[in-house]
Amino acid sequence: MLVVPHDPAWARAFTAEAQAIGAALEGPLIALHHIGSTAIPDILAKPIIDMLAEVRDLADLDQAAPALVALGYQAMGEFGIPGRRYFRKEDAAGTRIHHLHAFAQGSPHVVRHLAFRDYLRAHPARAADYDALKQRLAADPDHYVERKGPFVLATEAEALAWSAERGGY
């Protein structure tokens, strides 16, 4: 599993891609967020920009999906998560560079993703724990996602409680 140190260019890459997606999804799009490890300073990440789109309605997004395909995205449907639309994009060399996870406004998946990101941004010690775990697990790419799962679930629960205390999303 390729994980690399945080790169400040990831924020710029998100902004550039967000502009293109915003133009493509002008009707159904409510908000676009930079999520995942590339959105958390000072931790290792796979060099793939994860984005979360909040949309008015998934049916409207499905109608607009050809505009994302025109930007180079592959439409993957729910891809294992009910209520999600997942898109992925590769560069000319076939390297994955973007993931787009789209949910209808009000989905609990939106809340959990944003809470996790913001919690790790606000709690550098917990982010450092995640960084150390990712570094250890990177040597075993076949089990990387599975083995970080318990940490992610525990931290997500902390993040949701923390977010609720602050008024939620």
DSSP file (Angstrom, degrees, kcal/mol; ACC not computed):
  #  RESIDUE AA STRUCTURE BP1 BP2  ACC     N-H-->O    O-->H-N    N-H-->O    O-->H-N    TCO  KAPPA ALPHA  PHI   PSI    X-CA   Y-CA   Z-CA
    1    1 A M              0   0    0      0, 0.0     2,-0.8     0, 0.0   139,-0.1   0.000 360.0 360.0 360.0 123.9    0.0    0.0    0.0
    2    2 A L        +     0   0    0    139,-0.0     2,-0.4   137,-0.0   137,-0.0  -0.739 360.0 165.4 -85.0 111.5    1.5    3.3   -1.0
    3    3 A V        -     0   0    0     -2,-0.8    43,-0.2    43,-0.2    41,-0.1  -0.986  11.3-174.5-122.8 140.7    1.1    5.9    1.7
    4    4 A V  B     -A   45   0A   0     41,-2.8    41,-2.1    -2,-0.4     3,-0.1  -0.866  33.0 -82.8-131.0 160.8    3.1    9.1    1.6
    5    5 A P        -     0   0    0      0, 0.0    39,-0.1     0, 0.0    -1,-0.1  -0.243  65.5 -78.0 -60.9 154.5    3.7   12.1    3.8
    6    6 A H        -     0   0    0      1,-0.1    38,-0.1    34,-0.0    32,-0.1  -0.226  45.8-155.4 -55.1 138.5    1.1   14.9    3.6
    7    7 A D    >   -     0   0    0     -3,-0.1     3,-2.4    31,-0.1     4,-0.4  -0.974  13.7-148.8-121.1 117.6    1.5   17.1    0.6
    8    8 A P  T >> S+     0   0    0      0, 0.0     3,-0.9     0, 0.0     4,-0.8   0.727  94.9  73.4 -57.3 -20.1    0.1   20.6    0.8
    9    9 A A  H 3> S+     0   0    0      1,-0.2     4,-2.5     2,-0.2     5,-0.2   0.705  79.1  75.3 -67.0 -18.3   -0.5   20.4   -3.0
   10   10 A W  H <> S+     0   0    0     -3,-2.4     4,-2.5     1,-0.2    -1,-0.2   0.883  91.1  53.7 -62.0 -37.6   -3.4   18.1   -2.2
   11   11 A A  H <> S+     0   0    0     -3,-0.9     4,-2.3    -4,-0.4    -1,-0.2   0.913 110.7  46.4 -63.2 -41.3   -5.5   21.0   -1.0
   12   12 A R  H  X S+     0   0    0     -4,-0.8     4,-2.5     2,-0.2    -2,-0.2   0.886 110.5  52.9 -67.4 -38.3   -4.9   22.8   -4.3
   13   13 A A  H  X S+     0   0    0     -4,-2.5     4,-2.3     2,-0.2    -2,-0.2   0.899 109.8  49.1 -63.9 -39.7   -5.7   19.6   -6.3
   14   14 A F  H  X S+     0   0    0     -4,-2.5     4,-3.2     2,-0.2    -2,-0.2   0.951 110.7  50.0 -62.2 -48.4   -9.0   19.3   -4.4
   15   15 A T  H  X S+     0   0    0     -4,-2.3     4,-1.7     1,-0.2    -2,-0.2   0.908 111.9  47.5 -59.2 -43.8   -9.8   23.0   -5.2
   16   16 A A  H  X S+     0   0    0     -4,-2.5     4,-1.5     1,-0.2    -1,-0.2   0.930 115.9  43.6 -63.7 -45.1   -9.1   22.6   -8.9
   17   17 A E  H  X S+     0   0    0     -4,-2.3     4,-2.7     1,-0.2     5,-0.2   0.878 109.2  58.0 -69.3 -35.8  -11.1   19.4   -9.2
   18   18 A A  H  X S+     0   0    0     -4,-3.2     4,-2.9     1,-0.2    -1,-0.2   0.866 103.5  53.6 -61.6 -36.2  -13.9   20.8   -7.1
   19   19 A Q  H  X S+     0   0    0     -4,-1.7     4,-1.9    -5,-0.2    -1,-0.2   0.921 110.7  45.7 -64.4 -43.1  -14.3   23.7   -9.6
   20   20 A A  H  X S+     0   0    0     -4,-1.5     4,-1.9     2,-0.2    -2,-0.2   0.917 116.0  45.6 -66.6 -42.7  -14.7   21.2  -12.5
   21   21 A I  H  X S+     0   0    0     -4,-2.7     4,-2.7     2,-0.2    -2,-0.2   0.909 109.5  55.8 -66.6 -41.5  -17.1   19.1  -10.5
   22   22 A G  H  < S+     0   0    0     -4,-2.9    -1,-0.2    -5,-0.2    -2,-0.2   0.899 109.8  45.7 -57.4 -41.9  -19.1   22.1   -9.4
   23   23 A A  H >< S+     0   0    0     -4,-1.9     3,-0.8     1,-0.2    -1,-0.2   0.882 114.9  48.0 -68.3 -37.8  -19.5   23.2  -13.0
   24   24 A A  H 3< S+     0   0    0     -4,-1.9     3,-0.2     1,-0.2    -2,-0.2   0.831 120.6  35.8 -71.8 -32.4  -20.5   19.7  -14.1
   25   25 A L  T 3X S+     0   0    0     -4,-2.7     4,-2.4     1,-0.2    -1,-0.2  -0.081  73.2 138.4-112.6  32.6  -23.0   19.2  -11.3
   26   26 A E  T <4 S+     0   0    0     -3,-0.8    -1,-0.2     1,-0.2    -2,-0.1   0.823  72.3  45.1 -50.1 -40.1  -24.4   22.7  -11.0
   27   27 A G  T  4 S+     0   0    0     -3,-0.2    -1,-0.2     1,-0.1    -2,-0.1   0.982 122.2  27.7 -72.6 -59.1  -28.0   21.5  -10.6
   28   28 A P  T  4 S+     0   0    0      0, 0.0    28,-2.6     0, 0.0     2,-0.2   0.697  95.6 103.3 -81.0 -17.1  -27.9   18.7   -8.0
   29   29 A L  E  <  +B   55   0B   0     -4,-2.4    26,-0.2    26,-0.2     3,-0.1  -0.475  31.6 166.0 -76.7 130.8  -24.8   19.8   -6.1
   30   30 A I  E     -     0   0B   0     24,-3.2     2,-0.3     1,-0.4    25,-0.2   0.777  69.9 -12.6-100.6 -48.2  -25.2   21.4   -2.7
   31   31 A A  E     -B   54   0B   0     23,-1.5    23,-2.9     2,-0.0    -1,-0.4  -0.991  51.7-149.4-154.5 153.8  -21.6   21.2   -1.3
   32   32 A L  E     -B   53   0B   0     -2,-0.3     2,-0.4    21,-0.2    21,-0.2  -0.999  20.0-168.5-129.7 128.7  -18.3   19.4   -2.1
   33   33 A H  E     -B   52   0B   0     19,-2.7    19,-2.6    -2,-0.4     2,-0.6  -0.908  23.9-128.8-121.6 143.1  -15.9   18.5    0.7
   34   34 A H  E     +B   51   0B   0     -2,-0.4    17,-0.2    17,-0.2     2,-0.2  -0.825  45.4 164.3 -85.1 119.1  -12.3   17.4    0.8
   35   35 A I  E     +B   50   0B   0     15,-2.2    15,-0.7    -2,-0.6     3,-0.3  -0.626  23.6  53.3-125.9-176.3  -12.3   14.3    3.0
   36   36 A G  S >  S-     0   0    0     77,-0.2     3,-1.8    -2,-0.2     4,-0.1  -0.102 103.5 -48.0  77.8-178.8  -10.0   11.3    3.8
   37   37 A S  G >  S+     0   0    0      1,-0.3     3,-1.6     2,-0.2     6,-0.3   0.761 129.7  65.7 -65.7 -27.0   -6.4   11.4    4.8
   38   38 A T  G 3  S+     0   0    0     10,-0.3    -1,-0.3    -3,-0.3    -2,-0.2   0.674 100.2  55.1 -68.7 -12.8   -5.3   13.9    2.2
   39   39 A A  G <  S+     0   0    0     -3,-1.8    -1,-0.3    -4,-0.1    -2,-0.2   0.385  94.3  79.0 -96.4   1.9   -7.6   16.4    4.0
   40   40 A I  S X  S-     0   0    0     -3,-1.6     3,-1.1    -4,-0.1    -1,-0.1  -0.937  82.6-127.7-116.0 113.1   -5.8   15.9    7.3
   41   41 A P  T 3  S+     0   0    0      0, 0.0     3,-0.1     0, 0.0    -2,-0.1  -0.190  82.7  14.3 -59.0 146.7   -2.5   17.7    7.8
   42   42 A D  T 3  S+     0   0    0      1,-0.2     2,-0.3    89,-0.0    89,-0.1   0.606  97.5 107.5  70.4  17.1    0.6   15.9    8.9
   43   43 A I  S <  S-     0   0    0     -3,-1.1    -1,-0.2    -6,-0.3    -3,-0.1  -0.929  73.2-102.6-122.7 155.4   -0.6   12.3    8.4
   44   44 A L        +     0   0    0     -2,-0.3     2,-0.3   -39,-0.1    90,-0.1  -0.328  45.9 175.4 -64.7 151.1    0.3    9.7    5.8
   45   45 A A  B     -A    4   0A   0    -41,-2.1   -41,-2.8    -7,-0.1    -9,-0.0  -0.994  40.8-104.3-153.7 152.8   -2.1    9.2    3.0
   46   46 A K        -     0   0    0     -2,-0.3     2,-2.8   -43,-0.2   -43,-0.2  -0.667  50.1-113.1 -68.5 136.8   -2.6    7.3   -0.2
   47   47 A P  S    S+     0   0    0      0, 0.0     2,-0.4     0, 0.0    -1,-0.1  -0.258  82.2 113.6 -77.5  58.6   -2.1   10.1   -2.8
   48   48 A I        -     0   0    0     -2,-2.8     2,-0.6    50,-0.0   -10,-0.3  -0.998  67.4-129.0-128.0 126.1   -5.7   10.0   -3.9
   49   49 A I  E     - c   0  98B   0     48,-2.6    50,-2.7    -2,-0.4     2,-0.4  -0.657  22.0-156.4 -80.1 116.8   -8.0   13.0   -3.3
   50   50 A D  E     -Bc  35  99B   0    -15,-0.7   -15,-2.2    -2,-0.6     2,-0.3  -0.805  13.8-175.8 -93.9 132.9  -11.2   11.8   -1.6
   51   51 A M  E     -Bc  34 100B   0     48,-2.2    50,-2.9    -2,-0.4     2,-0.5  -0.952  16.1-151.9-129.1 148.4  -14.2   14.1   -2.1
   52   52 A L  E     -Bc  33 101B   0    -19,-2.6   -19,-2.7    -2,-0.3     2,-0.5  -0.982  10.6-161.2-122.0 122.1  -17.7   14.0   -0.7
   53   53 A A  E     -Bc  32 102B   0     48,-2.8    50,-2.6    -2,-0.5     2,-0.6  -0.891   5.2-155.9-103.6 128.2  -20.5   15.5   -2.6
   54   54 A E  E     -Bc  31 103B   0    -23,-2.9   -24,-3.2    -2,-0.5   -23,-1.5  -0.911  22.9-174.7 -96.6 126.3  -23.8   16.4   -0.9
   55   55 A V  E     -Bc  29 104B   0     48,-2.4    50,-2.7    -2,-0.6   -26,-0.2  -0.859  35.1-124.9-123.7 157.6  -26.5   16.5   -3.5
   56   56 A R  S    S-     0   0    0    -28,-2.6     2,-0.3    -2,-0.3    -1,-0.1   0.906  94.8  -3.8 -63.6 -42.3  -30.2   17.4   -3.5
   57   57 A D     >  -     0   0    0    -29,-0.2     4,-1.8     1,-0.1    -1,-0.3  -0.982  57.5-135.7-156.3 136.6  -31.3   14.1   -4.8
   58   58 A L  H  > S+     0   0    0     -2,-0.3     4,-2.8     1,-0.2     5,-0.2   0.836 106.7  59.2 -66.7 -31.4  -29.5   11.0   -6.0
   59   59 A A  H  > S+     0   0    0      2,-0.2     4,-1.7     1,-0.2    -1,-0.2   0.901 105.9  48.4 -63.5 -39.3  -31.9   10.7   -9.0
   60   60 A D  H  > S+     0   0    0      2,-0.2     4,-1.5     1,-0.2    -1,-0.2   0.891 111.4  50.4 -65.8 -38.8  -30.8   14.1  -10.2
   61   61 A L  H  X S+     0   0    0     -4,-1.8     4,-1.1     1,-0.2    -2,-0.2   0.922 106.9  54.0 -64.3 -43.0  -27.1   13.1   -9.7
   62   62 A D  H  < S+     0   0    0     -4,-2.8     3,-0.5     1,-0.2    -1,-0.2   0.884 108.1  50.4 -58.3 -38.0  -27.7   10.0  -11.7
   63   63 A Q  H  < S+     0   0    0     -4,-1.7    -1,-0.2     1,-0.2    -2,-0.2   0.841 113.9  45.1 -66.5 -32.8  -29.1   12.2  -14.5
   64   64 A A  H >X S+     0   0    0     -4,-1.5     3,-1.9    -3,-0.2     4,-0.8   0.517  83.5 100.1 -89.0  -6.1  -26.0   14.4  -14.3
   65   65 A A  H >X S+     0   0    0     -4,-1.1     4,-2.3    -3,-0.5     3,-0.9   0.819  70.7  65.6 -53.7 -36.4  -23.5   11.5  -14.1
   66   66 A P  H 3> S+     0   0    0      0, 0.0     4,-2.1     0, 0.0    -1,-0.3   0.834  96.0  58.6 -57.3 -29.0  -22.6   11.7  -17.8
   67   67 A A  H <> S+     0   0    0     -3,-1.9     4,-0.6     2,-0.2    -2,-0.2   0.859 107.0  46.7 -67.5 -33.5  -21.1   15.1  -17.1
   68   68 A L  H X<>S+     0   0    0     -3,-0.9     5,-2.1    -4,-0.8     3,-0.7   0.883 109.2  53.8 -72.2 -39.0  -18.7   13.5  -14.5
   69   69 A V  H ><5S+     0   0    0     -4,-2.3     3,-1.8     1,-0.3    -2,-0.2   0.892 103.5  57.2 -60.4 -38.6  -17.9   10.7  -17.0
   70   70 A A  H 3<5S+     0   0    0     -4,-2.1    -1,-0.3     1,-0.3    -2,-0.2   0.760 102.0  56.3 -63.9 -23.9  -16.9   13.5  -19.5
   71   71 A L  T <<5S-     0   0    0     -3,-0.7    -1,-0.3    -4,-0.6    -2,-0.2   0.455 131.9 -93.7 -84.7  -1.4  -14.5   14.7  -16.8
   72   72 A G  T < 5S+     0   0    0     -3,-1.8    18,-0.6     1,-0.3    -3,-0.2   0.520  79.9 139.3 103.7   7.4  -12.8   11.3  -16.8
   73   73 A Y  E   < -D   89   0B   0     -5,-2.1     2,-0.5    16,-0.2    -1,-0.3  -0.558  46.7-137.9 -85.2 148.7  -14.7    9.7  -14.0
   74   74 A Q  E     -D   88   0B   0     14,-3.1    14,-1.7    -2,-0.2     2,-0.6  -0.918  19.0-134.1 -99.2 129.3  -16.0    6.1  -13.9
   75   75 A A  E     +D   87   0B   0     -2,-0.5    12,-0.2    12,-0.2    10,-0.0  -0.767  27.3 175.5 -85.7 121.6  -19.5    5.8  -12.5
   76   76 A M    >   -     0   0    0     10,-3.1     3,-0.7    -2,-0.6    11,-0.2   0.314  28.7-139.9-110.8   5.4  -19.4    2.8  -10.0
   77   77 A G  T 3   -     0   0    0      9,-0.4     9,-2.7     1,-0.2    -1,-0.3  -0.386  66.6 -25.6  69.3-148.1  -23.0    3.0   -8.6
   78   78 A E  T >  S-     0   0    0      7,-0.2     3,-1.4    -2,-0.1    -1,-0.2   0.824  74.5-160.6 -70.7 -30.9  -23.4    2.4   -4.9
   79   79 A F  T <  S-     0   0    0     -3,-0.7    -2,-0.1     1,-0.3     6,-0.1   0.893  71.9 -38.4  49.1  50.8  -20.3    0.3   -4.8
   80   80 A G  T 3  S+     0   0    0      4,-0.1    -1,-0.3     1,-0.1    -2,-0.1   0.338 123.3  90.9  91.6  -6.5  -21.2   -1.5   -1.6
   81   81 A I  S X  S-     0   0    0     -3,-1.4     3,-1.7     3,-0.1    -1,-0.1  -0.919  73.4-132.7-125.6 107.0  -22.7    1.4    0.4
   82   82 A P  T 3  S+     0   0    0      0, 0.0     3,-0.1     0, 0.0     0, 0.0  -0.279  92.0  24.1 -56.5 137.0  -26.5    1.8   -0.1
   83   83 A G  T 3  S+     0   0    0      1,-0.3    21,-0.5    20,-0.1     2,-0.3   0.518 102.2 108.7  85.6   5.8  -27.4    5.4   -0.8
   84   84 A R  E <   - E   0 103B   0     -3,-1.7     2,-0.4    19,-0.1    -1,-0.3  -0.829  53.5-155.9-111.6 152.5  -24.1    6.3   -2.2
   85   85 A R  E     - E   0 102B   0     17,-2.1    17,-3.0    -2,-0.3     2,-0.4  -1.000  20.0-162.0-120.5 127.6  -22.9    7.1   -5.7
   86   86 A Y  E     + E   0 101B   0     -9,-2.7   -10,-3.1    -2,-0.4    -9,-0.4  -0.920  11.8 177.5-117.3 133.1  -19.2    6.4   -6.1
   87   87 A F  E     -DE  75 100B   0     13,-2.5    13,-3.0    -2,-0.4     2,-0.3  -0.972   6.1-167.7-130.0 145.1  -17.0    7.8   -8.9
   88   88 A R  E     -DE  74  99B   0    -14,-1.7   -14,-3.1    -2,-0.4     2,-0.4  -0.977   3.0-158.9-135.9 152.4  -13.3    7.3   -9.5
   89   89 A K  E     -DE  73  98B   0      9,-2.4     8,-3.0    -2,-0.3     9,-1.7  -0.983   2.2-164.7-134.3 139.5  -10.8    9.0  -11.8
   90   90 A E  E     - E   0  96B   0    -18,-0.6     6,-0.2    -2,-0.4     2,-0.1  -0.856  21.2-120.3-118.0 155.8   -7.4    7.9  -13.1
   91   91 A D    >   -     0   0    0      4,-2.6     3,-2.1    -2,-0.3    -1,-0.1  -0.227  46.6 -83.9 -82.4-177.5   -4.7   10.0  -14.8
   92   92 A A  T 3  S+     0   0    0      1,-0.3    -1,-0.1     2,-0.1    -2,-0.0   0.757 130.1  55.7 -61.6 -25.2   -3.4    9.2  -18.3
   93   93 A A  T 3  S-     0   0    0      2,-0.1    -1,-0.3     1,-0.0     3,-0.1   0.466 121.1-106.1 -86.6  -1.5   -1.0    6.6  -16.8
   94   94 A G  S <  S+     0   0    0     -3,-2.1     2,-0.5     1,-0.3    -2,-0.1   0.642  72.8 142.1  87.0  14.8   -3.9    4.7  -15.2
   95   95 A T        -     0   0    0      1,-0.0    -4,-2.6     2,-0.0    -1,-0.3  -0.780  57.0-115.7 -91.4 129.5   -3.1    5.8  -11.6
   96   96 A R  E     + E   0  90B   0     -2,-0.5    -6,-0.3    -6,-0.2     3,-0.1  -0.439  43.6 162.6 -64.1 131.4   -6.1    6.5   -9.5
   97   97 A I  E     +     0   0B   0     -8,-3.0   -48,-2.6     1,-0.3     2,-0.4   0.603  55.3  32.4-125.0 -23.4   -6.1   10.2   -8.5
   98   98 A H  E     -cE  49  89B   0     -9,-1.7    -9,-2.4   -50,-0.2     2,-0.4  -0.998  48.5-168.7-142.1 143.3   -9.6   11.0   -7.3
   99   99 A H  E     -cE  50  88B   0    -50,-2.7   -48,-2.2    -2,-0.4     2,-0.5  -0.993  10.5-164.9-121.4 135.9  -12.5    9.4   -5.5
  100  100 A L  E     -cE  51  87B   0    -13,-3.0   -13,-2.5    -2,-0.4     2,-0.5  -0.971   3.2-172.3-124.2 116.3  -15.9   11.1   -5.4
  101  101 A H  E     -cE  52  86B   0    -50,-2.9   -48,-2.8    -2,-0.5     2,-0.4  -0.935  10.8-166.8-106.5 122.0  -18.4    9.8   -2.8
  102  102 A A  E     +cE  53  85B   0    -17,-3.0   -17,-2.1    -2,-0.5     2,-0.3  -0.932  11.4 169.9-118.5 135.1  -21.9   11.3   -3.3
  103  103 A F  E     -cE  54  84B   0    -50,-2.6   -48,-2.4    -2,-0.4   -19,-0.1  -0.959  38.9 -99.0-136.2 153.5  -24.8   11.2   -0.9
  104  104 A A  E >   -c   55   0B   0    -21,-0.5     3,-2.0    -2,-0.3     6,-0.2  -0.452  56.0 -87.1 -68.1 145.7  -28.1   12.9   -0.6
  105  105 A Q  T 3  S+     0   0    0    -50,-2.7    -1,-0.1     1,-0.3   -51,-0.0  -0.257 117.2  30.5 -51.9 136.2  -28.2   15.9    1.8
  106  106 A G  T 3  S+     0   0    0      1,-0.3    -1,-0.3    -3,-0.1    -2,-0.1   0.346  82.7 144.2  92.8  -5.8  -29.0   14.7    5.3
  107  107 A S    X>  -     0   0    0     -3,-2.0     4,-1.2     1,-0.1     3,-0.9  -0.422  55.4-133.5 -65.3 138.1  -27.4   11.3    4.9
  108  108 A P  H 3> S+     0   0    0      0, 0.0     4,-2.4     0, 0.0     5,-0.2   0.744 105.3  67.4 -63.3 -20.7  -25.6   10.0    8.0
  109  109 A H  H 3> S+     0   0    0      2,-0.2     4,-2.0     1,-0.2     5,-0.2   0.859  96.8  52.7 -67.0 -34.2  -22.7    9.1    5.8
  110  110 A V  H <> S+     0   0    0     -3,-0.9     4,-2.3    -6,-0.2     5,-0.2   0.948 110.6  47.6 -62.6 -48.2  -22.1   12.9    5.2
  111  111 A V  H  X S+     0   0    0     -4,-1.2     4,-2.8     1,-0.2     5,-0.2   0.920 111.9  48.6 -60.5 -46.6  -22.1   13.5    8.9
  112  112 A R  H  X S+     0   0    0     -4,-2.4     4,-2.2     1,-0.2    -1,-0.2   0.898 112.1  48.1 -67.0 -39.0  -19.7   10.6    9.7
  113  113 A H  H  X S+     0   0    0     -4,-2.0     4,-2.2     2,-0.2   -77,-0.2   0.944 116.0  43.0 -64.9 -46.6  -17.2   11.6    7.1
  114  114 A L  H  X S+     0   0    0     -4,-2.3     4,-2.7    -5,-0.2     5,-0.2   0.893 114.0  51.2 -68.3 -38.9  -17.1   15.2    8.0
  115  115 A A  H  X S+     0   0    0     -4,-2.8     4,-2.7    -5,-0.2     5,-0.2   0.928 110.4  49.2 -63.3 -44.7  -17.0   14.5   11.8
  116  116 A F  H  X S+     0   0    0     -4,-2.2     4,-2.2    -5,-0.2     5,-0.2   0.941 114.2  45.3 -59.8 -49.2  -14.1   12.1   11.3
  117  117 A R  H  X S+     0   0    0     -4,-2.2     4,-2.0     1,-0.2    -2,-0.2   0.949 116.7  43.8 -59.6 -50.8  -12.1   14.6    9.3
  118  118 A D  H  X S+     0   0    0     -4,-2.7     4,-2.0     1,-0.2    -1,-0.2   0.850 111.0  55.0 -68.3 -34.2  -12.8   17.5   11.6
  119  119 A Y  H  X S+     0   0    0     -4,-2.7     4,-1.2    -5,-0.2    -1,-0.2   0.934 110.2  45.5 -63.5 -46.5  -12.1   15.5   14.7
  120  120 A L  H  < S+     0   0    0     -4,-2.2     7,-0.3     1,-0.2    -2,-0.2   0.861 111.5  52.6 -68.1 -33.5   -8.7   14.4   13.5
  121  121 A R  H  < S+     0   0    0     -4,-2.0    -1,-0.2    -5,-0.2    -2,-0.2   0.884 114.9  42.2 -64.7 -37.3   -7.9   18.0   12.4
  122  122 A A  H  < S+     0   0    0     -4,-2.0    -2,-0.2     1,-0.2    -1,-0.2   0.599 115.0  51.7 -86.0 -12.6   -8.8   19.2   15.9
  123  123 A H    >X  +     0   0    0     -4,-1.2     4,-2.2     1,-0.1     3,-0.6  -0.719  61.3 176.3-127.7  80.0   -7.1   16.4   17.8
  124  124 A P  H 3> S+     0   0    0      0, 0.0     4,-2.4     0, 0.0     5,-0.1   0.801  79.7  57.5 -58.2 -31.6   -3.5   16.1   16.5
  125  125 A A  H 3> S+     0   0    0      2,-0.2     4,-1.7     1,-0.2     5,-0.1   0.912 109.0  45.4 -66.6 -40.3   -2.6   13.4   19.0
  126  126 A R  H <> S+     0   0    0     -3,-0.6     4,-2.0     2,-0.2    -1,-0.2   0.883 112.2  52.1 -68.9 -37.8   -5.3   11.2   17.7
  127  127 A A  H  X S+     0   0    0     -4,-2.2     4,-2.5    -7,-0.3    -2,-0.2   0.887 107.3  52.9 -63.0 -38.5   -4.3   12.0   14.1
  128  128 A A  H  X S+     0   0    0     -4,-2.4     4,-2.5     2,-0.2    -2,-0.2   0.871 106.4  53.1 -65.3 -36.4   -0.7   11.0   15.1
  129  129 A D  H  X S+     0   0    0     -4,-1.7     4,-2.2     2,-0.2    -1,-0.2   0.917 110.4  47.5 -61.6 -42.6   -2.0    7.7   16.3
  130  130 A Y  H  X S+     0   0    0     -4,-2.0     4,-2.7     2,-0.2    -2,-0.2   0.904 110.5  52.1 -65.3 -41.7   -3.7    7.2   13.0
  131  131 A D  H  X S+     0   0    0     -4,-2.5     4,-2.2     2,-0.2    -2,-0.2   0.924 109.8  48.5 -59.2 -46.5   -0.6    8.1   11.2
  132  132 A A  H  X S+     0   0    0     -4,-2.5     4,-2.1     1,-0.2    -1,-0.2   0.900 111.8  49.7 -63.4 -41.3    1.5    5.6   13.1
  133  133 A L  H  X S+     0   0    0     -4,-2.2     4,-2.6     1,-0.2     5,-0.2   0.937 110.4  49.7 -62.3 -46.6   -1.1    2.9   12.5
  134  134 A K  H  X S+     0   0    0     -4,-2.7     4,-1.6     1,-0.2    -2,-0.2   0.884 108.8  53.2 -60.9 -38.5   -1.1    3.6    8.8
  135  135 A Q  H  < S+     0   0    0     -4,-2.2     4,-0.4     1,-0.2    -1,-0.2   0.920 111.8  45.1 -63.5 -42.9    2.7    3.5    8.7
  136  136 A R  H >< S+     0   0    0     -4,-2.1     3,-0.8     1,-0.2    -2,-0.2   0.908 115.8  46.5 -65.4 -41.9    2.7    0.1   10.3
  137  137 A L  H >< S+     0   0    0     -4,-2.6     3,-2.3     1,-0.2     6,-0.2   0.694  90.5  81.2 -77.7 -18.9    0.0   -1.3    8.1
  138  138 A A  T 3< S+     0   0    0     -4,-1.6    -1,-0.2     1,-0.3    -2,-0.1   0.778  83.4  64.1 -59.2 -26.2    1.4    0.0    4.8
  139  139 A A  T <  S+     0   0    0     -3,-0.8    -1,-0.3    -4,-0.4    -2,-0.1   0.632 102.6  51.0 -72.7 -12.5    3.7   -3.0    4.7
  140  140 A D    X>  +     0   0    0     -3,-2.3     3,-1.8     1,-0.1     4,-0.6  -0.635  64.5 168.8-124.9  72.4    0.7   -5.3    4.4
  141  141 A P  G >4 S+     0   0    0      0, 0.0     3,-0.5     0, 0.0     4,-0.4   0.764  71.8  64.9 -61.5 -26.0   -1.4   -3.9    1.6
  142  142 A D  G 34 S+     0   0    0      1,-0.2     4,-0.1     2,-0.1    -2,-0.0   0.759 117.5  26.1 -67.8 -22.5   -3.6   -7.0    1.4
  143  143 A H  G <> S+     0   0    0     -3,-1.8     4,-2.9    -6,-0.2     5,-0.3   0.256  89.2 110.3-122.3   9.6   -5.0   -6.3    4.9
  144  144 A Y  H <X S+     0   0    0     -4,-0.6     4,-1.5    -3,-0.5     5,-0.2   0.932  84.1  38.5 -54.5 -55.9   -4.5   -2.5    5.1
  145  145 A V  H  > S+     0   0    0     -4,-0.4     4,-0.9     1,-0.2    -1,-0.2   0.925 118.0  49.8 -64.9 -45.3   -8.1   -1.5    5.0
  146  146 A E  H  4 S+     0   0    0      1,-0.2     3,-0.5     2,-0.2    -1,-0.2   0.902 112.1  47.1 -60.5 -43.2   -9.3   -4.4    7.1
  147  147 A R  H  < S+     0   0    0     -4,-2.9     4,-0.3     1,-0.2    -1,-0.2   0.721 111.0  49.8 -78.7 -21.1   -6.7   -3.8    9.9
  148  148 A K  H  X S+     0   0    0     -4,-1.5     4,-2.4    -5,-0.3    -1,-0.2   0.613  89.3  90.0 -87.6  -9.7   -7.3   -0.1   10.2
  149  149 A G  H  X S+     0   0    0     -4,-0.9     4,-2.9    -3,-0.5     5,-0.2   0.885  81.7  51.4 -52.6 -49.9  -11.0   -0.7   10.4
  150  150 A P  H  > S+     0   0    0      0, 0.0     4,-2.3     0, 0.0    -1,-0.2   0.902 112.4  47.1 -59.4 -39.6  -11.2   -1.0   14.3
  151  151 A F  H  > S+     0   0    0     -4,-0.3     4,-2.8    -3,-0.2     5,-0.3   0.937 113.1  48.9 -64.2 -45.4   -9.3    2.3   14.7
  152  152 A V  H  X S+     0   0    0     -4,-2.4     4,-2.7     1,-0.2    -1,-0.2   0.926 112.4  47.4 -61.9 -45.3  -11.5    4.0   12.2
  153  153 A L  H  X S+     0   0    0     -4,-2.9     4,-2.0     2,-0.2    -1,-0.2   0.917 114.3  46.4 -63.9 -42.8  -14.7    2.8   13.8
  154  154 A A  H  X S+     0   0    0     -4,-2.3     4,-1.9    -5,-0.2    -2,-0.2   0.922 115.8  45.5 -65.2 -43.3  -13.6    3.7   17.3
  155  155 A T  H  X S+     0   0    0     -4,-2.8     4,-2.9     1,-0.2    -2,-0.2   0.869 109.4  55.5 -69.2 -36.2  -12.4    7.2   16.2
  156  156 A E  H  X S+     0   0    0     -4,-2.7     4,-2.7    -5,-0.3    -1,-0.2   0.905 106.9  50.4 -61.9 -40.6  -15.6    7.7   14.2
  157  157 A A  H  X S+     0   0    0     -4,-2.0     4,-2.0     2,-0.2    -2,-0.2   0.920 112.5  46.8 -63.0 -43.0  -17.6    7.1   17.3
  158  158 A E  H  X S+     0   0    0     -4,-1.9     4,-2.7     1,-0.2    -2,-0.2   0.918 113.0  50.4 -61.0 -43.3  -15.5    9.6   19.2
  159  159 A A  H  X S+     0   0    0     -4,-2.9     4,-2.9     1,-0.2    -2,-0.2   0.889 108.9  50.0 -65.4 -40.7  -15.8   12.0   16.3
  160  160 A L  H  X S+     0   0    0     -4,-2.7     4,-2.4     2,-0.2    -1,-0.2   0.903 112.7  47.0 -66.3 -40.0  -19.6   11.7   16.2
  161  161 A A  H  X S+     0   0    0     -4,-2.0     4,-2.1     2,-0.2    -2,-0.2   0.928 113.9  48.4 -64.7 -44.4  -19.9   12.3   19.9
  162  162 A W  H  X S+     0   0    0     -4,-2.7     4,-1.1     1,-0.2    -2,-0.2   0.911 112.5  48.7 -60.7 -44.5  -17.5   15.3   19.7
  163  163 A S  H  <>S+     0   0    0     -4,-2.9     5,-3.3     1,-0.2     3,-0.4   0.907 109.4  52.0 -63.7 -42.8  -19.5   16.7   16.7
  164  164 A A  H ><5S+     0   0    0     -4,-2.4     3,-1.3     1,-0.2    -1,-0.2   0.886 106.3  54.5 -62.1 -38.8  -22.8   16.3   18.5
  165  165 A E  H 3<5S+     0   0    0     -4,-2.1    -1,-0.2     1,-0.3    -2,-0.2   0.806 109.1  49.2 -63.3 -28.7  -21.4   18.2   21.5
  166  166 A R  T 3<5S-     0   0    0     -4,-1.1    -1,-0.3    -3,-0.4    -2,-0.2   0.377 132.8 -89.1 -92.9   2.9  -20.5   21.0   19.2
  167  167 A G  T < 5 -     0   0    0     -3,-1.3    -3,-0.2    -4,-0.3    -2,-0.1   0.371  59.5-117.6 106.3  -4.4  -24.0   21.1   17.6
  168  168 A G      <       0   0    0     -5,-3.3    -4,-0.1     1,-0.2    -7,-0.0  -0.072 360.0 360.0  70.9-170.9  -23.4   18.6   14.8
  169  169 A Y              0   0    0      0, 0.0    -1,-0.2     0, 0.0    -5,-0.0   0.352 360.0 360.0-109.8 360.0  -23.6   19.2   11.0
